[in-house]
Amino acid sequence: QHWLLMLLRMAVLALLTLGATIAATFALPAGGATSGKFSFRMWGDDLSRLDAIATPLLVSLRVIPGVEHIAFSGEQEERWRLELDEERMEVVGVGLAEIGRAFAVANQGLVIGEIVDADRPQFLRLRLAPGAVGEAFERLPLRGQLPNRPAIYLRHVGIAEKVSSPRELIRVNGKTAVAITAYWSGAQPRADLENFCRRIEVPAGLASACSLQDLSASRE
């Protein structure tokens, strides 16, 4: 009887373990994934109209728990644009590569080393003093002063202009498009995003596509 009781206990324990495993399996999204990528694209003929429709969608996405790293292709970014005088460049003997290198170093800093902080590399950069090159890089040195040869600055061959432009310009089916991407983690956020896709309605004249891509493991 003692052995029979032990066998019964082992059988009950095995059934409970099997039941818990099955329940956990069915609780996961299709494919067993615990994370994934959300993608939404909308296209038409008017970029400003697409941006206006996408803005409230971004607001709705940001309040869904478990959804992060939301990116919008139409987000405005400030960038520097160089306008160069090729004839003047030939006169002073400065090439495009030389100008690009000097501008990149002044704008982003010259990497001179790195340190590791919490297993993440941090680059050490050497930068010019604030305001040393002027607000529009007009005093950016391209070539230092040498005997019998004056220093060459960016103002001698062109100008740098700060402009605002969308983070990414994309097209779908030959039309202007905008895209929203995000990452989700967990079964509930996935379900919320599925409902989000089903609720999206775009006006006549526009088209859209909304999808979720399951990943095999949680994203680092």
C-alpha positions as MATLAB code, in Angstrom:
seq = 'QHWLLMLLRMAVLALLTLGATIAATFALPAGGATSGKFSFRMWGDDLSRLDAIATPLLVSLRVIPGVEHIAFSGEQEERWRLELDEERMEVVGVGLAEIGRAFAVANQGLVIGEIVDADRPQFLRLRLAPGAVGEAFERLPLRGQLPNRPAIYLRHVGIAEKVSSPRELIRVNGKTAVAITAYWSGAQPRADLENFCRRIEVPAGLASACSLQDLSASRE';
ca = [
       0.000    0.000    0.000;
       2.882    2.345    0.766;
       4.354    1.877   -2.740;
       0.924    2.221   -4.324;
       0.383    5.530   -2.523;
       3.749    6.810   -3.726;
       2.946    5.823   -7.322;
      -0.380    7.635   -7.128;
       1.315   10.761   -5.794;
       3.896   10.656   -8.609;
       1.157   10.241  -11.207;
      -0.807   13.198   -9.830;
       2.354   15.345   -9.791;
       3.123   14.421  -13.398;
      -0.397   15.334  -14.507;
      -0.189   18.678  -12.709;
       3.165   19.451  -14.345;
       1.839   18.492  -17.788;
      -1.241   20.655  -17.285;
       0.852   23.665  -16.278;
       3.078   23.216  -19.329;
       0.093   23.025  -21.685;
      -1.487   26.096  -20.094;
       1.721   28.077  -20.438;
       2.057   27.019  -24.073;
      -1.436   28.161  -25.000;
      -0.937   31.432  -23.110;
       1.863   32.437  -25.508;
       1.180   34.077  -28.886;
       1.357   32.054  -32.078;
       4.798   30.539  -32.577;
       5.620   30.786  -28.864;
       7.105   34.272  -29.322;
       7.235   36.631  -26.354;
       8.169   39.738  -28.314;
       7.957   41.165  -31.793;
       7.927   44.132  -34.137;
       4.935   46.279  -35.065;
       4.858   47.939  -38.494;
       2.363   50.372  -39.994;
       2.596   52.050  -43.392;
       0.259   54.524  -45.024;
       0.628   56.002  -48.498;
      -1.006   58.597  -50.720;
      -0.245   61.796  -52.643;
       0.015   64.398  -49.868;
       2.799   64.020  -47.286;
       1.384   66.699  -44.979;
      -1.948   64.873  -44.907;
      -0.216   61.586  -44.076;
       1.690   63.246  -41.240;
      -1.497   64.737  -39.808;
      -3.230   61.336  -39.765;
      -0.201   59.523  -38.317;
       0.276   61.924  -35.387;
      -2.739   60.761  -33.309;
      -1.797   57.143  -34.059;
       1.591   57.781  -32.470;
      -0.112   59.181  -29.376;
      -2.300   56.072  -29.082;
       0.700   53.755  -29.460;
       2.713   55.467  -26.746;
       0.096   54.751  -24.070;
       0.021   50.976  -24.700;
       2.016   49.264  -21.913;
       4.783   46.994  -23.173;
       5.211   48.864  -26.476;
       8.522   50.692  -26.823;
      11.108   52.073  -29.275;
       8.411   53.768  -31.352;
       9.827   55.407  -34.488;
       8.090   57.565  -37.093;
       9.565   58.147  -40.552;
       8.036   61.635  -40.748;
       9.624   62.874  -37.533;
      11.475   66.119  -38.254;
      15.221   66.078  -37.667;
      17.676   68.949  -37.854;
      20.593   68.385  -40.203;
      23.444   70.364  -41.672;
      23.603   70.878  -45.428;
      26.805   72.014  -47.115;
      26.673   74.274  -50.168;
      30.119   74.420  -51.788;
      31.628   76.463  -54.606;
      33.598   73.997  -56.737;
      35.512   76.720  -58.586;
      36.610   78.297  -55.325;
      37.631   74.868  -53.996;
      39.956   74.449  -56.976;
      41.480   77.880  -56.441;
      42.388   77.222  -52.786;
      43.246   73.577  -53.427;
      40.775   71.961  -51.011;
      38.993   68.699  -51.888;
      35.539   67.444  -50.973;
      36.938   64.657  -48.781;
      38.997   67.154  -46.815;
      35.979   69.373  -46.219;
      33.755   66.432  -45.246;
      36.324   65.125  -42.776;
      36.797   68.519  -41.110;
      33.036   69.082  -40.891;
      32.389   65.602  -39.439;
      35.066   66.046  -36.774;
      33.782   69.507  -35.788;
      30.135   68.383  -35.757;
      30.492   65.017  -33.987;
      33.904   65.177  -32.359;
      37.046   63.199  -33.077;
      37.033   59.735  -31.469;
      40.253   59.354  -29.471;
      39.385   56.283  -27.393;
      36.676   54.462  -25.503;
      35.743   53.239  -22.039;
      33.369   50.479  -20.944;
      30.500   51.398  -18.639;
      28.200   48.543  -17.535;
      29.408   46.416  -20.459;
      28.584   49.179  -22.922;
      31.366   50.988  -24.816;
      31.388   54.769  -24.502;
      33.445   56.698  -27.051;
      35.746   59.487  -25.913;
      35.567   62.401  -28.336;
      37.719   65.482  -28.764;
      35.590   68.519  -29.593;
      36.313   72.114  -30.452;
      35.351   74.767  -27.914;
      31.695   75.918  -28.185;
      31.426   78.705  -30.743;
      34.963   78.175  -32.027;
      33.752   77.557  -35.577;
      30.810   79.964  -35.542;
      27.095   79.246  -35.520;
      27.154   78.108  -39.172;
      30.694   76.660  -39.171;
      31.946   79.671  -41.128;
      35.175   79.621  -39.072;
      35.690   75.880  -39.500;
      39.401   75.414  -40.337;
      39.977   73.263  -43.411;
      43.703   73.809  -43.572;
      45.964   75.409  -41.002;
      48.179   78.390  -41.671;
      51.626   77.577  -43.056;
      54.577   79.792  -44.035;
      53.630   81.800  -47.114;
      50.173   80.188  -47.136;
      47.135   81.513  -45.237;
      44.688   79.300  -43.356;
      41.632   78.092  -45.266;
      38.200   78.176  -43.603;
      34.804   76.893  -44.705;
      33.647   80.431  -45.499;
      36.239   80.548  -48.264;
      34.609   77.723  -50.230;
      30.967   77.566  -49.131;
      28.417   77.680  -46.340;
      26.724   75.263  -43.935;
      22.979   75.564  -43.455;
      20.841   73.888  -40.791;
      17.648   72.432  -42.258;
      14.736   70.363  -40.920;
      13.669   67.292  -42.856;
      11.792   64.032  -42.238;
      13.855   61.287  -40.628;
      13.204   59.054  -43.638;
      11.566   59.548  -47.031;
       9.853   56.385  -48.280;
       7.554   55.395  -51.120;
       5.068   52.531  -51.456;
       3.588   51.550  -54.819;
       5.083   54.692  -56.307;
       3.356   56.985  -53.798;
       4.622   59.049  -50.879;
       4.405   57.079  -47.644;
       4.975   57.294  -43.910;
       5.885   54.439  -41.588;
       5.576   53.731  -37.879;
       7.547   50.946  -36.232;
       7.648   49.753  -32.633;
       8.566   46.725  -30.546;
       6.329   44.877  -28.133;
       7.033   42.447  -25.315;
       4.409   40.182  -23.731;
       1.129   38.560  -24.709;
      -1.124   41.470  -23.674;
       0.731   44.152  -25.674;
       0.536   41.887  -28.717;
      -3.221   41.571  -28.302;
      -3.534   45.344  -27.817;
      -1.582   45.952  -31.025;
      -3.778   43.504  -32.934;
      -6.815   45.489  -31.806;
      -4.996   48.691  -32.719;
      -4.490   47.436  -36.279;
      -8.135   46.428  -36.597;
      -9.336   49.858  -35.443;
      -7.256   51.888  -37.902;
      -9.364   53.563  -40.579;
      -7.778   55.731  -43.249;
      -9.697   58.288  -45.364;
     -10.609   57.652  -48.970;
      -7.720   58.062  -51.356;
      -5.191   56.617  -48.909;
      -4.046   53.046  -48.362;
      -2.387   51.387  -45.386;
      -0.911   48.147  -44.102;
      -0.515   47.105  -40.473;
       1.318   43.988  -39.311;
       2.961   42.264  -36.350;
       6.090   40.145  -36.714;
       6.701   37.639  -33.931;
      10.278   37.187  -32.725;
      11.520   33.887  -31.334;
      12.893   35.401  -28.139;
      12.664   38.573  -26.107;
      14.516   41.423  -27.773;
      17.587   42.718  -25.998;
];
